[in-house]
């Protein structure tokens, strides 16, 4: 009986049953995790803004976070959660992160 259970476990593992699980983050959750990651890497940034962009990766909705590194240098990170951890186009170029129009139009105020 144990041999049959072991064989079934091996067969399921070979079929991808134990592969990574991709899920969506909320924009607030993505921002919080992004800030934690930037701080852990001791990167200097001014602000992080996140929103859903309507795209998916392996069934999970993508959240795009724009990070302002200053000078002006704004870098896009398109994020999902992989087994509950932040996973972005910087980890895997297959995560789609081309330019989109998901953000509302900018309002420019001058004095």
Buried (B, 14 or more C-beta within 10 A) or exposed (E): EEEEEEEEEEEEEEEEEEEEEBBBBEBEBBBBBBBEBBEEEEEEBEEBBBBBBEBBBBEBBBBBBBBBBEEEEBEBBBBBBBEEEBBBBBBEEEBBBEEBEEEEEEEEEEE
